[in-house]
Amino acid sequence: MATDSPTSASPASPEAPAKKQWTSRAVCRTVNAGNSAYCAVCDELIKFRARIRAEQIICNVYIKNKWDRVEHYHPECYEQAGSPYGEPKG
């Protein structure tokens, strides 16, 4: 025999979940073979060298909480520019 039970709707949350605030950030990565990125400061190609483990700074740039672009830097150029997106992670 089935029993009738009142269905209870869960109360709606008075506040919507907070929207994530995206901020520009920088990471340090090794330069991979076939890399074709140009430095945002000196406008020179960030080159892969087989015997040297060269690094680059890669920045995700957000404007008004929306992703806008990726910028690449030589580590020296990033420092010269005043680390515009903070201390590189990784």
DSSP file (Angstrom, degrees, kcal/mol; ACC not computed):
  #  RESIDUE AA STRUCTURE BP1 BP2  ACC     N-H-->O    O-->H-N    N-H-->O    O-->H-N    TCO  KAPPA ALPHA  PHI   PSI    X-CA   Y-CA   Z-CA
    1    1 A M              0   0    0      0, 0.0     2,-0.2     0, 0.0     0, 0.0   0.000 360.0 360.0 360.0 130.0    0.0    0.0    0.0
    2    2 A A        -     0   0    0      1,-0.0     2,-0.4     0, 0.0     0, 0.0  -0.575 360.0-142.3 -83.7 144.0    1.4    3.4   -1.0
    3    3 A T        -     0   0    0     -2,-0.2     2,-0.6     2,-0.0    -1,-0.0  -0.857  10.9-128.7-107.2 143.4    1.4    6.2    1.5
    4    4 A D        +     0   0    0     -2,-0.4     0, 0.0     2,-0.0     0, 0.0  -0.779  30.3 176.6 -89.3 126.0    0.8    9.7    0.6
    5    5 A S        -     0   0    0     -2,-0.6     2,-0.1     0, 0.0    -2,-0.0  -0.996  33.8-111.6-129.4 137.3    3.4   12.1    1.9
    6    6 A P        -     0   0    0      0, 0.0     2,-0.5     0, 0.0    -2,-0.0  -0.382  31.4-124.4 -65.4 138.9    3.4   15.8    1.2
    7    7 A T        -     0   0    0     -2,-0.1     2,-0.6     1,-0.0     0, 0.0  -0.704  22.3-152.7 -84.5 132.6    6.3   16.9   -1.0
    8    8 A S        -     0   0    0     -2,-0.5     2,-0.3     3,-0.0    -1,-0.0  -0.918   4.1-145.2-110.6 124.5    8.4   19.5    0.5
    9    9 A A        -     0   0    0     -2,-0.6     3,-0.1     1,-0.1    -2,-0.0  -0.658  26.3-113.2 -83.4 138.4   10.2   21.9   -1.8
   10   10 A S        -     0   0    0     -2,-0.3    -1,-0.1     1,-0.1     3,-0.1  -0.496  39.7-101.9 -71.1 140.3   13.6   23.0   -0.5
   11   11 A P        -     0   0    0      0, 0.0     2,-0.2     0, 0.0    -1,-0.1  -0.361  38.4-112.2 -65.3 139.0   13.6   26.7    0.3
   12   12 A A        -     0   0    0      1,-0.1    -3,-0.0    -3,-0.1     3,-0.0  -0.465  32.0-108.7 -71.9 140.9   15.2   28.8   -2.3
   13   13 A S        -     0   0    0     -2,-0.2    -1,-0.1     1,-0.2    -3,-0.0  -0.529  18.5-143.5 -70.3 130.7   18.5   30.4   -1.3
   14   14 A P  S    S+     0   0    0      0, 0.0     2,-0.4     0, 0.0    -1,-0.2   0.771  85.6  50.7 -68.8 -22.9   18.0   34.2   -0.9
   15   15 A E  S    S-     0   0    0      3,-0.0     3,-0.1    -3,-0.0    -2,-0.1  -0.940  82.8-129.4-118.6 137.6   21.5   34.8   -2.3
   16   16 A A        -     0   0    0     -2,-0.4     3,-0.1     1,-0.1     0, 0.0  -0.473  46.5 -85.1 -73.8 152.7   22.9   33.5   -5.5
   17   17 A P        -     0   0    0      0, 0.0    -1,-0.1     0, 0.0     2,-0.1  -0.291  55.7 -95.3 -58.6 143.8   26.3   31.9   -5.2
   18   18 A A        -     0   0    0      1,-0.1     2,-0.3    -3,-0.1     3,-0.0  -0.361  39.0-118.3 -64.0 136.1   29.1   34.4   -5.4
   19   19 A K        -     0   0    0     -3,-0.1     2,-0.1     1,-0.1    -1,-0.1  -0.575  33.2-106.7 -77.3 135.8   30.6   34.8   -8.9
   20   20 A K        -     0   0    0     -2,-0.3     2,-0.8     1,-0.1    -1,-0.1  -0.397  26.6-135.3 -64.5 134.7   34.2   33.8   -9.1
   21   21 A Q        -     0   0    0     -2,-0.1     2,-0.4    -3,-0.0    -1,-0.1  -0.841  18.9-153.2 -93.7 110.9   36.5   36.9   -9.5
   22   22 A W        -     0   0    0     -2,-0.8     2,-0.3    43,-0.1    43,-0.3  -0.700  14.4-174.4 -87.4 132.1   39.1   36.1  -12.2
   23   23 A T        -     0   0    0     -2,-0.4    37,-0.1    42,-0.1    40,-0.1  -0.940  31.3 -99.9-125.9 150.2   42.4   37.9  -11.9
   24   24 A S        +     0   0    0     -2,-0.3     2,-0.3    38,-0.3    37,-0.2  -0.347  47.9 179.0 -64.5 146.6   45.4   38.0  -14.3
   25   25 A R  E     -A   60   0A   0     35,-1.7    35,-1.7    61,-0.0     2,-0.4  -0.974  20.7-137.3-150.9 161.1   48.2   35.8  -13.2
   26   26 A A  E     -A   59   0A   0     59,-0.5    63,-2.2    61,-0.3     2,-0.3  -0.937  14.1-174.5-125.0 144.4   51.7   34.6  -14.3
   27   27 A V  E     -Ab  58  89A   0     31,-2.3    31,-2.7    -2,-0.4     2,-0.5  -0.966  22.2-129.9-133.5 152.8   53.3   31.2  -14.4
   28   28 A C  E     +A   57   0A   0     61,-2.7     2,-0.3    -2,-0.3    29,-0.2  -0.906  35.9 166.7-103.9 126.2   56.9   30.2  -15.2
   29   29 A R  E     -A   56   0A   0     27,-2.6    27,-3.0    -2,-0.5     2,-0.1  -0.935  37.7-102.3-136.4 157.1   57.2   27.3  -17.7
   30   30 A T  E     -A   55   0A   0     -2,-0.3     2,-0.5    25,-0.2    25,-0.3  -0.481  43.0-106.3 -75.4 152.7   59.9   25.7  -19.8
   31   31 A V        -     0   0    0     23,-2.4    18,-0.2    -2,-0.1     2,-0.2  -0.701  38.0-145.8 -81.5 125.4   60.0   26.6  -23.5
   32   32 A N    >   -     0   0    0     -2,-0.5     3,-1.6     1,-0.1    16,-0.1  -0.556  25.6 -90.4 -91.4 155.6   58.8   23.7  -25.6
   33   33 A A  T 3  S+     0   0    0      1,-0.3    -1,-0.1    -2,-0.2     3,-0.1  -0.372 114.5  29.0 -60.5 139.9   60.0   22.7  -29.0
   34   34 A G  T 3  S+     0   0    0      1,-0.3    -1,-0.3    14,-0.1     2,-0.1   0.520  82.4 159.5  85.5   5.1   58.0   24.4  -31.7
   35   35 A N    <   +     0   0    0     -3,-1.6    -1,-0.3     1,-0.1    13,-0.2  -0.374  16.7 176.6 -61.7 135.5   57.2   27.4  -29.6
   36   36 A S        +     0   0    0     -3,-0.1     2,-0.2    11,-0.1    -1,-0.1  -0.007  31.2 129.9-131.2  30.0   56.3   30.4  -31.7
   37   37 A A        -     0   0    0      9,-0.4     9,-2.9    34,-0.0     2,-0.4  -0.606  45.4-143.9 -88.9 147.1   55.4   33.0  -29.0
   38   38 A Y  B     -E   45   0B   0     -2,-0.2    34,-0.6     7,-0.2     7,-0.2  -0.880  25.2-105.7-110.5 142.7   56.9   36.5  -29.0
   39   39 A C  B  >  -c   72   0A   0      5,-2.7     4,-1.3    -2,-0.4    34,-0.3  -0.428  19.1-140.7 -67.1 135.1   57.8   38.4  -25.9
   40   40 A A  T  4 S+     0   0    0     32,-2.7    -1,-0.1     2,-0.1    33,-0.1   0.673  98.5  40.5 -71.1 -17.6   55.4   41.2  -25.0
   41   41 A V  T  4 S+     0   0    0     31,-0.2    -1,-0.1     3,-0.1    32,-0.1   0.906 129.6  20.1 -95.5 -57.9   58.2   43.5  -24.0
   42   42 A C  T  4 S-     0   0    0      2,-0.1    -2,-0.1    32,-0.0     3,-0.1   0.557  90.2-134.7 -93.7  -8.4   61.1   43.0  -26.5
   43   43 A D     <  +     0   0    0     -4,-1.3     2,-0.3     1,-0.2    -3,-0.1   0.744  59.0 134.7  60.2  27.0   58.9   41.5  -29.3
   44   44 A E        -     0   0    0      1,-0.1    -5,-2.7     3,-0.0    -1,-0.2  -0.781  64.9 -94.3-103.5 152.2   61.5   38.8  -30.0
   45   45 A L  B     -E   38   0B   0     -2,-0.3     2,-1.0    -7,-0.2    -7,-0.2  -0.369  30.3-129.0 -62.1 136.2   60.7   35.1  -30.5
   46   46 A I        -     0   0    0     -9,-2.9    -9,-0.4    -2,-0.1     2,-0.2  -0.811  38.8-150.0 -87.7 105.8   61.0   33.0  -27.3
   47   47 A K        -     0   0    0     -2,-1.0     2,-0.4   -11,-0.1   -16,-0.1  -0.529  12.2-132.9 -92.4 143.4   63.2   30.3  -28.7
   48   48 A F        -     0   0    0    -13,-0.2     2,-0.4    -2,-0.2   -16,-0.1  -0.749  21.0-166.8 -84.6 134.6   63.5   26.7  -27.7
   49   49 A R        -     0   0    0      3,-0.5     5,-0.4    -2,-0.4     3,-0.3  -0.994  15.6-145.7-126.5 126.2   67.1   25.5  -27.3
   50   50 A A  S    S+     0   0    0     -2,-0.4    -1,-0.1     1,-0.2   -17,-0.0   0.871  97.0  34.0 -60.3 -42.8   67.7   21.7  -27.1
   51   51 A R  S    S+     0   0    0      2,-0.0     2,-0.5     1,-0.0    -1,-0.2   0.608 111.2  67.7 -92.4 -11.9   70.6   21.8  -24.6
   52   52 A I  S    S-     0   0    0     -3,-0.3     2,-1.8     2,-0.0    -3,-0.5  -0.926  75.0-139.5-112.0 130.1   69.4   24.7  -22.5
   53   53 A R        -     0   0    0     -2,-0.5    -3,-0.1    -5,-0.1     2,-0.1  -0.568  33.7-172.0 -86.6  76.6   66.3   24.5  -20.4
   54   54 A A        -     0   0    0     -2,-1.8   -23,-2.4    -5,-0.4     2,-0.3  -0.351   6.3-149.3 -71.0 149.7   65.1   28.0  -21.2
   55   55 A E  E     -A   30   0A   0    -25,-0.3     2,-0.3    -2,-0.1   -25,-0.2  -0.817  10.4-167.3-118.1 159.5   62.1   29.3  -19.3
   56   56 A Q  E     -A   29   0A   0    -27,-3.0   -27,-2.6    -2,-0.3     2,-0.5  -0.959  21.9-124.6-138.9 157.6   59.3   31.7  -20.2
   57   57 A I  E     -AD  28  73A   0     16,-2.7    16,-2.1    -2,-0.3     2,-0.5  -0.927  25.1-165.6-104.5 125.3   56.6   33.6  -18.2
   58   58 A I  E     -AD  27  72A   0    -31,-2.7   -31,-2.3    -2,-0.5     2,-0.5  -0.950   4.7-166.5-114.1 129.0   53.1   33.0  -19.5
   59   59 A C  E     -AD  26  71A   0     12,-3.0    12,-2.4    -2,-0.5     2,-0.6  -0.960  16.1-150.6-122.0 128.5   50.3   35.3  -18.3
   60   60 A N  E     -AD  25  70A   0    -35,-1.7   -35,-1.7    -2,-0.5     2,-0.5  -0.866  24.0-153.8 -89.4 123.1   46.6   34.8  -18.6
   61   61 A V  E     - D   0  69A   0      8,-3.1     7,-3.2    -2,-0.6     8,-1.4  -0.885  10.9-169.9-108.3 125.3   45.1   38.3  -18.8
   62   62 A Y  E     - D   0  67A   0     -2,-0.5     2,-0.4     5,-0.3   -38,-0.3  -0.925   3.5-168.3-113.5 137.3   41.6   39.0  -17.6
   63   63 A I  E >  S- D   0  66A   0      3,-2.8     3,-1.2    -2,-0.4   -40,-0.0  -0.995  76.7  -8.5-126.3 126.5   39.7   42.3  -18.2
   64   64 A K  T 3  S-     0   0    0     -2,-0.4    -1,-0.1     1,-0.3     3,-0.1   0.895 130.4 -55.7  53.0  44.6   36.5   43.0  -16.4
   65   65 A N  T 3  S+     0   0    0    -43,-0.3     2,-0.4     1,-0.2    -1,-0.3   0.649 118.4 107.5  67.0  18.5   36.4   39.4  -15.1
   66   66 A K  E <  S- D   0  63A   0     -3,-1.2    -3,-2.8   -44,-0.1    -1,-0.2  -0.982  78.1-106.7-127.1 140.2   36.6   37.9  -18.6
   67   67 A W  E     + D   0  62A   0     -2,-0.4    -5,-0.3    -5,-0.2     3,-0.1  -0.415  41.4 169.0 -63.2 134.6   39.6   36.2  -20.2
   68   68 A D  E     -     0   0A   0     -7,-3.2     2,-0.3     1,-0.4    -6,-0.2   0.759  49.8 -35.4-115.2 -46.9   41.2   38.5  -22.8
   69   69 A R  E     - D   0  61A   0     -8,-1.4    -8,-3.1     2,-0.0     2,-0.4  -0.978  46.1-108.0-167.5 172.9   44.5   37.1  -23.9
   70   70 A V  E     - D   0  60A   0     -2,-0.3     2,-0.4   -10,-0.2   -10,-0.2  -0.970  28.7-163.1-115.7 134.7   47.8   35.3  -23.1
   71   71 A E  E     - D   0  59A   0    -12,-2.4   -12,-3.0    -2,-0.4     2,-0.3  -0.948   3.2-154.8-118.4 142.0   51.0   37.2  -23.0
   72   72 A H  E     -cD  39  58A   0    -34,-0.6   -32,-2.7    -2,-0.4     2,-0.3  -0.887  14.3-179.9-114.9 145.4   54.5   35.6  -23.1
   73   73 A Y  E     - D   0  57A   0    -16,-2.1   -16,-2.7    -2,-0.3   -34,-0.1  -0.988  33.3-118.8-141.0 148.4   57.7   37.1  -21.6
   74   74 A H     >  -     0   0    0     -2,-0.3     4,-2.4   -18,-0.2     5,-0.2  -0.663  42.3-115.7 -71.6 145.8   61.4   36.2  -21.3
   75   75 A P  H  > S+     0   0    0      0, 0.0     4,-1.9     0, 0.0     5,-0.2   0.885 116.4  49.7 -54.7 -39.8   62.0   36.1  -17.6
   76   76 A E  H  > S+     0   0    0      1,-0.2     4,-2.3     2,-0.2     5,-0.1   0.895 110.8  49.3 -66.2 -39.4   64.4   39.1  -17.7
   77   77 A C  H  > S+     0   0    0      2,-0.2     4,-2.1     1,-0.2    -1,-0.2   0.862 107.5  54.8 -67.9 -35.9   61.8   41.1  -19.7
   78   78 A Y  H  <>S+     0   0    0     -4,-2.4     5,-2.4     2,-0.2     4,-0.2   0.922 111.1  44.8 -64.4 -42.9   59.1   40.3  -17.2
   79   79 A E  H ><5S+     0   0    0     -4,-1.9     3,-1.7     1,-0.2    -2,-0.2   0.915 111.1  53.9 -64.5 -42.5   61.2   41.6  -14.4
   80   80 A Q  H 3<5S+     0   0    0     -4,-2.3    -2,-0.2     1,-0.3    -1,-0.2   0.854 104.9  54.9 -59.9 -35.8   62.1   44.7  -16.4
   81   81 A A  T 3<5S-     0   0    0     -4,-2.1    -1,-0.3    -5,-0.1    -2,-0.2   0.511 123.2-106.7 -77.0  -4.1   58.4   45.4  -17.0
   82   82 A G  T < 5 -     0   0    0     -3,-1.7    -3,-0.2    -4,-0.2     4,-0.2   0.772  55.3 -77.7  85.4  26.5   57.9   45.3  -13.2
   83   83 A S    > < -     0   0    0     -5,-2.4     3,-1.9    -6,-0.1    -1,-0.1   0.943  58.4-168.0  46.2  65.5   56.1   42.0  -13.0
   84   84 A P  T 3  S+     0   0    0      0, 0.0    -1,-0.1     0, 0.0     3,-0.1   0.701  80.7  39.1 -61.0 -21.9   52.8   43.4  -14.2
   85   85 A Y  T 3  S-     0   0    0      1,-0.4   -59,-0.5   -62,-0.0    -2,-0.1   0.041 118.8 -99.2-118.0  26.4   50.8   40.3  -13.2
   86   86 A G    <   -     0   0    0     -3,-1.9    -1,-0.4    -4,-0.2     3,-0.0  -0.170  65.7 -26.4  89.0 178.0   52.5   39.4  -10.0
   87   87 A E  S    S-     0   0    0      1,-0.1   -61,-0.3    -3,-0.1     2,-0.1  -0.498  74.6-111.4 -67.9 127.2   55.1   36.9   -9.0
   88   88 A P        -     0   0    0      0, 0.0   -61,-0.3     0, 0.0     2,-0.2  -0.358  30.2-142.6 -63.8 137.2   55.1   33.9  -11.4
   89   89 A K  B      b   27   0A   0    -63,-2.2   -61,-2.7     1,-0.2   -64,-0.0  -0.620 360.0 360.0 -93.5 157.2   54.0   30.7   -9.9
   90   90 A G              0   0    0     -2,-0.2    -1,-0.2   -63,-0.2   -63,-0.1   0.456 360.0 360.0  77.3 360.0   55.4   27.3  -10.7
